[in-house]
Amino acid sequence: MSLGEATTNCAPISNKSFSTSLHLFPELNFFTSPIAYLSNFSRRLLIKVLRQGPIPQHVGFVMDGNRRFAKKIQVQTGEGHYMGFQKLEEVLEICLELGIKVVTVYAFSIENFKRPKEEVDTLMNLARKKLRELYENNDVVSKYGVSIRILGNKTLLPEDLLIEMEKAEDATKRNNRTILNLCCPYTSRDEIATAVRKVVIQVEKGETNISEIDEKLLDSKLYTNGCPPLEILIRTSGETRLSDFLLWQCHEKCNIHFVNCYWPEFSLWEMLPIILDYQRGFLGRR
């Protein structure tokens, strides 16, 4: 495990336009929209350059700072969370354009149920809406063959959201090129405890001997089983803690970066030094 910190301050963004996803500009023309055209061109060029070097196969995000960003631009908390969901699609597309195969995001912590009921309800409603948008003819999901997977203790969720999650997983289960893991509701402690319970059940059924219990067996019982090892973990908002996210997965050969901007402000320009740091480390190990 290695630690890194990207301290570049994010450029201010307008609260009137929160998503600058690459696929939103398919018909930009230099003469009618020169600034947008040049911005989009530079983004695509930068991604093409980065793809010439080694690219991580699995990246995780602690999407922190929605509430504080809302306060910063003086809008309601719910609006901040909405901007955060919008940002997820943009960052997902950046990752997939770079060639990253698996993106795992901390969408909702089990601890978040302790927040005010109004805020929790807002988050649940947003999750329903954005999930539906992701699996119903979403350009990014279709273009990159994204399989949506919901990881976490689903027994804690309302029935209608569970139905929406099942629809999202079912609608994208045949996509086999890339994966979006939405951790909701999740904590790493709960994930590890669940894995241990699964092993105990196997022992009780006589399917596994106690002497066979090892790190590899426990790893096979985690929610992320089948995914490539986590190589980069990014937390926004400037906080320097992991908040019970992917603790098992990030313990070995994982670069951890704490970025000094709120999640709705995160962009390719914050991703750039993180990927370059990974590439320097990768080439240094060869």
N, C-alpha and C positions, 0 to 999 in steps of 0.2 A: 504494500500500500504506500503510495506517495501522495504528498499534499502539494497543492499549488494554489495560488490566489491571483485571480485576474482583477486588478483594481481600477481598470479604466472606467471612468464615469460614463454613463449612458447619455446619449444626446436626448434632450427633451422631445417628447412626441405629443402630437395634438390629440385631444380627447375626441376629436371628430373623425379620426381615421386610425383605427387601432390595428388593422391587419394589412401588412404589405407583402402578403404571400406571393411567391413568384408566379403562380399560375393565374393570378388576378390580372396580369398584364399581357395577354396573348397577342393583342393587336396594337401595342403601343407604336406610335409613329414619332420620329424625332422632330418633325416639323410642327406637329400639333401638341405634343407633350414632351419637350426636350429634357426637362429635369427628370421626370419619371422614367423616360426612355434610357437616359444615361445611368440612372441609379440601378435600374433593372439589368442593364448591360454589364455594369461593373460587378454586380452580385453574381451573375452567371459566369463571368470571366474568373472571378476569385474562386468560385466553387470548382471550376474546371482546373485551375492551377493546383488547388489543394488536393484534388483527386489524383494528381500525378504521384503523390507520396502515399505511404501506408495510411489506411483509414481504419479506425476502430470498428468492430462488428457489433458492439453492444454498449449503449450509452444510457445512463439514467439521469433523471432530473427531479430535484426537489423544487417544485414550482412555487417559490415563496415570495411574498410581498404584495399580493393583490390588494389586501385591505389598506396597507400603508400607501400604496400607489394611489388608491382611490382618495385617501385623505390628502395626499400631495396635490392632486389636481382638483380637489374639492367637489367630488361626486359621491353618491351613495356607495356603501360597501358592496351591495349587489352588483353595481355597475363595474366595480373593480374586479369582481369574480368573473363577470361576463367577458371583460377584456382579457382576463387570464385564459379563459377557454378559447377565445379567438387566437391568442398567441400560441396556444398548443398546436393548432393546425399549421401555423406559419413555421414554427420551429421543427415540427415533424417533417414538413416538406424540405426544409434546409438539410436535415439529417439524411433523409432518403436521397436527396439530390447528391449529397456528398458520397453516398455509397454505404452508409451505416445500415445494417440489416435489422437490428432490434433496438427499439426505443422503449424504455420503461419509465413511466412517470408516476409521481406520488400525487394522485388525484384527490384522495381524501383519506386522512388518518382516522383510525378508530378514536383517537383522542379528540378529534374535531366534533364528535357528538356532544362534547361538553360545552360547546359554544352556544350562544343564544339561539333559541328555537327558530326565530325568524331567519337568522343567517343560515342555519342548517337546512331549513326548508327551501331557501333560495338556491343553495348549492344542489340540493336534490333535484329541484325543478330544472336548473341549468344542465345538470347531468343528463336528464331525460332528453331535453331538447338537442343538446350537442351530440349525444350518442346517435340520435335519429339522423342528424345531419351527416354524421360520419359514415353511416352504413347505407344511407339512401342516395345512391348516385353521386357520391363525393368524388371530385376530380382527383384529389391526392390518393385516396384509397384505391381508386380504379387504376390510376396511372402506374402506381408502384406495387400493386398487388398486395395490399396491406391486410394481414389477418389481425383482427381486434380480439384481444384476450383480456378478460377481467380477472384480476388477481386480488385475493383478500378473503375476509370472513363475510361472505355474502348473506349469511343468516341474519346479520344486523341491519340489512337494508329493507326498505318498504317493498311490498309485493309488486307494485306497478313498475318500479325501477328495475327490479329483478327481471321482469318480463322484457323490458327494453334492452337490458344487457344480454339476455339470451338471444334476442332477435339480432343484435349487433354481432355476436359471436357466430350465430348460425349463418347470417348473410355473408360473412367474410371467411368462413372456415375453409373454403376451397382456395383462397388466396395463399400462395406459398412462397412468395418472393421476399416479403418483409413482415415484421411483427410490431404491433403497438401494444405494449402491456400497460393497461390502466389499473393501477393499484388502488382499489376502492371497495370497502374500507380496509385499511391495511396498517399493520405495524410489523416490524421485523420480529419482535418478541412473539407476537401471535403466530407468525409464519413458522418460526422455529419450533414453538410449542406444538403446533399442528403436525409438523413433520415428525416430532418425537412420538406423538400419540399414534400416528400411522405405523411407526416401527413397533411400538408396544403391541398394537393389535396383531401385527404379523407374528410377533413372538408368541402371543397368547394362542393364536391359531396353529402354531407349530410350523409356520411357513418360513421362519427365520430363527436361527440360533443366536443367543446372546453374543457368542464369540464372533459372529459375523457383522455385528454393528460397528460401523466405522464412518469416517467422514464422507466417503463416497456414497454410502447407503443413505445417510441423512440428506445429502445434497440431492439425491434422486427423488426425495419426498417434498422438496421445496416447490413453491408456486412457479419458479423460473426454470424448473427442470426442462431440459431440451433446448434451452437458449444458449448461445455462446457465452463464455465468461464475461462478466461486467468489466469493461476496460476503463471507462471514464464515468465519474459521478459528479454532477454539477448541481450546486445549490445557489440560487439567486438570493438577493436582498441583503447581502453582506454578512448574514449570520454565519458563524463558524461552528456549526454542529450538524449532525446527521439526522436528528429527530426520529430515530428508530426506523430508518429506511435502508433496506438492503444491507444490513450489517454483516450478514454471513457472506453475501456476494462480493462485498468490496474489501474483504480482509486481505486479499492477495493480488498483486499485480494490477492494481486499479489506481488510476490517477484521480485524486479528489480535488475539485476546484470550487472555491467560494467566490462568487462573482458579486461585485459591488454595484448591483442595480436590481430593481424590482422585476419580477417575472414579466409583467406586460411590456417592459422596456428591453428585454433581452432580444438580441438580433444576431445576424451573421457576424457582425463586428465584435461581439463578445465571444462568439464561438471561435473566431480566427486564432487568437493566441492559445486557446485550449488545444485545438487540433495541431497547431505547430509544435506545441510542447510535447504532445503525444508522438508526433513524427520524429522529433529530435531524440526522445527517449527510445523509440523503437529502433531507429538507426544506430543508436549508441549501444544497444544490446546485441547487435549483429556481429 
